Structures are given as C-alpha cells and as structure tokens.
C-alpha cells in the first residue's frame, strides 16, 4: 500500500504491507530505533509515539492507519543542542538508567504535560501508568516530570502541517499489487455497509486486541474494513432521553466527556480503567463490545445501565439489549453483514447510584479478575429500588446477578445483615473457573465483597 506520512517533520512516501506495525516501519524502514520493541501487546509503553499529537503505542497501530498523519518519535522530541525540557529534567533527576524504557517514558511525559502543564503526583502516575520501568524507579521519573511541569515543547509535532488521510492534499492510500491484506477505508457508513454485504471483512477500529493477536501468531485476515474515521461512529450524542455513543468512540473520549461523567459516572469510570492512556486513546466502545471478552470493562456497565446495541446493515437497523447480545464465550449477536453503529443509553433517574468496581493484578493495564457494575436507588421510605448488578470475568459472558437483585429489591437499606446476606448470595450465584489470572474461589469471594461494598455506599 502506498501511503504518505510525516515523521518528525519530514514527509515520507512509502510502499508497505498495510498490516505491518507502525513500530516495525519506524525501526526497519525509517531506522528510527529510539522507538523500542517491548511486550508487543501495548502493556509496556516502550514503543510510545505521538500521532497527530495523541499518545499511542506503535505496536498497536497498523501502518495503513497513519496515512496522512503526523508522527513524533523520541528522535524528534528534541536535539542535543536543544533538548526538550522533559529530556533535560530526566537527566537532572536521574530518571535514566539502562535507558530501554526511557524513550517511551519521555513520550508519555510530554503528552501528559501538553494536556496538563501542572499535573499532580497522582496525575503524573496515571499518565505514566502504561510505561514499565524496572531499574530506574518511578520516584525519580515522577520528580523529573514535576521539574518539567509548565514547560512547552517546540518539537516536530507542532511544526508540521499535514492533514488527515481524507485531505485532498494527500489523497487516499493506494493499494499495491503485493499487499498481503486488502484494506478498505470507506468514507461513509453506507459505503462500509455495501462492502460488508459483498465480502467477508474483518472490521477494524482501535485494533488494541487485534494487533496483539496478530503479533502473537493469529493469521492475518484476507480483508480489513477500517471504520475508525467514519463520522457516524465517532460521535457522542446526549439527548433529553439519554445518549447515543458511537462504536468508534475511544475510551479516552468517553471518560473525558462532561455529560457522560455527570450522568453515567460508572461508564466513565469503566472507561478510565481500561488500560493506560495510550490504550485508552486507541481502544473503542464497539471493539470492547464485539470482542466479547468475559473480562471486558465497559460491557457490565452498559448492561447494568440498560444499554442497547444498535446494529446496521443494508437491510436496516437492529437493536439488541446488551444483556442479550452475548450467546457464549467470544460469541456475540452480530451478523457478518452488520456493523455496530452505537450503543444507546436511557437517561437514568437523577437519584440512581452507579458504581463500577474492578479487581485486577495492578492498578493499570490489567485484565479484570473480577469486575462488577452496580446501580440502585432509595425511594422516599429508604427502600432499595431498581437494583442492577452485572459481573464480568465470572463466567463465559457477563452475568446479571438476578437472585441477588431480587433479594435486595424493596428491602430497607438499613436492614441488619442485609449487605452480608446479599454478598453471600452473590458469591454463590456466580460460577467462575480457575485460570491463569485467578481461582474460582477468589472470584466468588471478591464478587460477594464488591456487592457488600456497593451496599455500604448507602450508609448514612
């Protein structure tokens, strides 16, 4: 595929296999080896770059997606004569030892400071949560970012003017005869649906799971349909009745949206806990749904909030409640000719309490051992109403805790022993398995404890 991009202010025209990782193209074709090969799964941050000013992991980006875009690598962050203030601070504070992870840490630090010039320590740690460093120690890195706080950067990302791939100055990416994968990049949803109706395409948007799977040996698909730039899929539309969240909306956009945070705080919290910033800048709502992982973070919340999946094809629209969308492990109710367009959420009552809990191996970048979305409210007499409890990672699909919900509905929130009894019910209601991340017994216990924790939010 023939693509055009700008890297550190220099325009490049390349003929590349479209599904090659941007990481490999930077290192092997452009010889920019500051971008490191680490985990290959988007968990270590060693390959972090800026694409159109957004922090992303180069191992999770197929090169066809950067056509017409601006890329900044660590080589363009500063020069020996004029280093970026972040680079100066890392040296001054001793934030460098072996140096392998340093380029990714620098790129993540600069992205953080570009958006938040005076971050708190917690915000710094959150901003760097996707970057692993095993020898320097995070304390010195945090102090380096504090030292650089308030600084600006004159890096190449600000000096290059190159429009997106749809710009007439660049034109569309052009397939080459030797491409290993046929990539279609539709400009409208109707065009996308026409392609789906006449061919077996793998739908691609954020690619955070797919790119890791391909790198691990999963065969590449013959045809890929990139829907990441379709306007109809990238919008969040609040209405008096609720909201429509496009399938290509990124996690970062979701938890950064003021209406979502205010009206659906549990959804915003779930989006905030999906991976670290570079993953949140790539992964999408639709991907989290159709990946059909039992440990998906958004899905229990969307189910608890009575979300409805909107699927479209040339035959029209079809709406499926999130609770009915899954038929089994990694199996969802989407036909090959259908595209997930959005998730519709009804507006909850203003007194509905919403909570999302996630138990993982660490605070960032972990797949849930157990997660739980909880909703409920108190009526005027102090009785529980509209209780919804949906758990993930405790079965082949999400699980609505119907017995526990039925027990709680209409009971006084102050009833003695209520929380303990409900927690015990929830513990026995789920049927998890032992696997590499956790044991069944642990998952049962944690599910019960999280139900207790939710009920205690009604105390006082």
ABEGO torsion letter per residue (X at the ends): XBBBBBBGGBBBBBBBBAABBAAAAAAAAAGBAABBBBAGAGAAGAABBBBGGBBBBAAABBAAAABGBBBBBAAAABBAABBBAAAAAAAAAGABBAGAAAAAAAAAAAAAAAABABBBAAAAAAAAAABBBAAAEAAAAAAAAAAABGBBBABAAAABBBBBAABAAAEBBBBBAABABBBBBBABAAAAAAAAAABBBBBBBAGAAAAAAAAAGBBBBABBBBAAABAAAABBBBBAAEBBBBAABBAAAAAABAAAAAABAAAAAAAAABEBAAAAAABBAAAAAAAGBAABAAAAAAAAAGBBBBBBBAAEBBBBBAAAABAEBGBBBBBAABBBABBBBBBBBAABBBBBBBBBABABGBBBABBBBBBEBBBAAGBBBGBBBBBBGABABBBBBAAAAAAABGBBAABBGAAAAAAAAAAAABBBBBBAABBAAAAAAAAAAAAAAAAAAABX
